[in-house]
Amino acid sequence: VFSFFRDFPLLFIALFWILLISPPHCQAQPTSLRNEITGQTIDSTTTKVIVLIHGWNPENTTDKYSSSNPEWFSMVTALKAKLAGSDWKLITYHWEQQGTISPSIGANTGPVLEFITDAAGYGNATVAAVHAEQQGTSLFTLLTNQAPGLRRVHFIAHSAGSWAAREAMRLLLNANPNVVCQMTLLDPFIPDASPLVKTAIGLSTSKMNATTGLPGSSRIQQLEDYWAFDEISECGVLGLWTKGAERCRGSGHPERGAQRGHERGRGAHRGEEQPTEAGKAELDA
């Protein structure tokens, strides 16, 4: 072995650098859903769950809910403290990386900017949104297989992950006639809504607005949208769930802007503007 490396020093150096820059162990696609409060998997006794869904992963992070991601980490910490001792379970849905079950639908679709092929920073984010909608099916399957008796589900999703939440909720409402859902979107990324980067992949404002008319929508307790004001925003681009009310003014670029929002939902409608810092998302628990 030593004579091999002595005879081929450049190959040895190349192998060394490959090992050095290789990414750490990845957070694979989930095979089960776990209650973050107890560390145990959810099961047939589970009736109430809050599901957190991260968004696009341009940094190729291995765990979007860890302490290295303070916004999500603070939300998880706050919710664990709030829900401890209750019958609510807290789930962090991981789709950061490409995995063994669904190897091509991770959130790590590439960096924010690729100046040659994606100067506006929308291409990789759009692919992540497409993957997220597919992830919604996987999330629905895990929820129904592990907890067939669900009665209350609150999805809280960021950016491209909003499409996973919408798809999982759509399937859940259709399959479970007893479930009541709530969905909170934190700066949802709507690929087809940008006035500067034209896409037509079907993930549009009109599709998201149509959430109010899904089969079983009478069991949607509340829908919330907190958006970002940023440089790729334009009045009237995104008007989630508004009927004659003031239009939202943000297209919601996936990784830009300070998050501020206006709650506009069904049920207990409050209507005041609030910051949407992680950990302050309101729960109907």
N, C-alpha and C positions, 0 to 999 in steps of 0.2 A: 504493500500500500504506500509506504513512504517513498519507495523508489518511483512509483507512478507519479506522485505529486512533484518529485524532484525532476522527473523527465518532462512533465507538462505543467510548468508553473503558472502559465496564463490561465489554463483551465481551472486550476486550484483557486486562483484569485477570482475568476468569474463565479465559481460555485459559492465562494465565501460571500460575495456581494449579493447573490441571489438570496441566500439564507438571511443575510442581514436586513434586506429591505422587504422580505416577505411579510405580509400582513399577519397580525395575531389571529388566534382562533376566532372563527366567525360565529355570530349568533345565527344558527341555522333556522330554517322555517320550522315553526312549532308543530309538534305532533300531539300536543295536548295543551289545555289552558289551565293556568295555575292562579289560585287566589294569592295575591301578593301580601295579604295581611297575615296569613297562616303558613304560606309556602306549600299548601296542599292543592292538588288538582280539584277542579270543580266536579260535581257529580250529580246524580239524580235528585239529591236533596236541595240543590241550589235553585233558588227561585228569583233572586234579585242580583243583577251584576252591573257594574260600571266597567266599560271597556275603553281603554285609552289606546289611540292609534296614532303613531307618529307619521310624519310625512316623508318627503323625498330625503334621501341620504347622500348628498353630494360629497360629503367628507369621508364617506365609506366607514362611518362609525360602526363598531361592533355591537353596541348596546345604547340605544337612544334614550333609555330611561336611567342610565347610570349617573353617578355624581359628576362625570365629565360633561354632562349635558344638563346644566343647572336648572333650566326652565322646566323640563320634564321631571327631573329629580325632585324639585321642590313641590311639584304638583302631586307626585306619587307619595311623598312624605306626608304632605298635608292631608291627603285623602285617607291614607292608612290610619292616621291619628283620628280623623273624624269618624271613620266607619268602624273602628275597633269596637267589638262588643255588639254590633248590629247584625242583622241577617243579610247585609249587603256584602257581596264579594267584589274585589278589585282585580281586574285583569289588565296586564300590559301586553298588547299584541305586538309581537316581533315579526317584522318582515324586512329588517335592515339589509340582509345579505341574501344572495342566491343560495338556495338550499337543496337538499336531496329530494324533497317531495315535489317542489315546484322550482326546478333549477333555473328557470329563466325569468322569474317575476319578482326579484328583489327590488328594494328601493335604491340600491347603490348603482344607479344607471349612468353615472359620470359626474364630472365637476360642474360647478355653476356656469362657468364660461369656457367655451372652446372657441377661440377667436377665429379659427379658419372655418369651422363647420357650424358653429352655433354662437355667433357673436352676441346675440340678444339674451342668451342664457335660458332659452325656452325649450330647446330640443330634448335635453336629458330630463328636464322636469316633466315634460309632456309624456315621455316614455314611462316615467315613474307613476304618473296619474293613471295611465293605461294598466300598468301592473297592479296598482292599488285596487282598481275595480275588480280585477281577477282575484285579488286577495280577499275581497269581500265574500266571494263564494267559499273560499277555504275557511274563513272565520265563521261564516254561517254553519258550515258543516261541523266544525269543532263544537260550536255552541249547542247545536241540536243533538249531536251524538252524546255529548257529555252531560248536558243538562236539559233533558227533554221537557222538564216541568217548569221552564222559565215563565215568569209572570211580569217582571219588570226589567227592562234593559235600557241603560243610558250610554250611548256612544259619545265619546269626546275625541274629536279627530282634528289634526292639524294639516294644512296645506294639501298636498296630493292625497294624503290619507283620508280625506273627506269622501273620496269615491269608494274606498273600502267600507266606510261606515254606511254610506247610502245603500250600497249593494247588499251588504249583510242585513240591514234593516228591511229592505224590500223583500228579500227572501224569507226573513224571519216572520214578518207580518203575514206573508202568504201561507207559510207552513204551520204557524202556531196561532190558532184563533183566540188564544187566551192571553197572549203577550201584549203588554203596553210598552211603547218605546218612546224615547226622547233622544234627540240628536243635537249636539252642540258642535259647531264647526268653528275652528280658530284659524282665521285667514285662509279660507278654502281656495285652492288653486283651480281655476276654471280655464283650461287651455284655450278653448275656442272664444274666450271673452276679450282677449287682448286686442286693442285697436291697432297696435303696432306690429304684432306678429300674428299673421293670419293662419290659423289651423282649422281643420274641419274633420276632427276625429270623432265627433259626437259627444264629447264631454263639454257640454255647453251650459250657458245660463238657463236656457229653456228646459234642459233636462233636469238640472238641479231644482229649478222652480217646480217642476212636475212632481216633486216629492210629495207635495200636499195632496196630490190626486192618486197616489199609489193605492192599489187594492188593500183594504184594511186600514186606510188612513184615519178612520175614526178612532183608531187605537194609537195614534201618534199623539202623545200628550203635549209635547212641545218641541218646536224647532227653533234653533238659535244660530245666528250668524254674527261672528265678530271678524271684521275685516281690517286690512291694513291700508293706510294712505301711503302711496309711493309714487315713484317717477313713471310707472307704467300704468297709471290710473286715469280714468276719464269718467266724467259724470254720466250715469246711466248705463255703464257697462254691465254691472252686476246688481240685480235687484231681487235678491233671494226672498221669496215668500212674501212679497209686498203686493198688495192689491190696491192701487190708487194712493199708496203712501209714498213718502219721500224715498227716492231711489238711492241705493247705496252707490258710493262713488269710487269703489276700488275694484280692480280686476284681480287683486290679490296675487302679486308676484310671489312665488313660493319661498324666497329667502330674503325678502327685502321689506323694510318699513317697520315702524313701531305699530304694535297691534292695539287698535281701538275699535270698539264696536257698538252696535245698537241691537238690543235684543228685540227680535220680532218673531213671535211664535204663536203657538196655539195653547189654549188652556190659560194658565196664569200669566197673562201678558203684562209686562211691567213697563217696557218702552223707554227706560232711561239709558243714557250713554254710560258705559263703564269701561275701564281698562281691562284687558284680557291677559294680564300677566299670569304666567303659570302659577297654579296654586289658588287663583282667585275665581276660577271658573265655577259658576254657581251650580249646585246640585239640587235636584228635587228628590232628596233621599228620605 
